[in-house]
């Protein structure tokens, strides 16, 4: 995971590592190129098999960051 985190940082992506994976925020092509690069790097380290699960969320009505989504829930909980 550390190798992939470096790839995401090098790609200039906003990412959040957590116990069950990593949230990645950015432009479509950049995100998927970074995921591909993660596989290349980890295979290059001698790992023969990698399994990656990807969930994708997009929205076109407004801009909203991962941080804003979390903040919205936290604000609702304070009410």
HELIX and SHEET records of a PDB file:
HELIX    1   1 UNK A    2  UNK A   10  1                                   9    
HELIX    2   2 UNK A   28  UNK A   44  1                                  17    
HELIX    3   3 UNK A   66  UNK A   78  1                                  13    
SHEET    1   A 2 UNK A  14  UNK A  18  0                                        
SHEET    2   A 2 UNK A  21  UNK A  25 -1                                        
END                                                                             
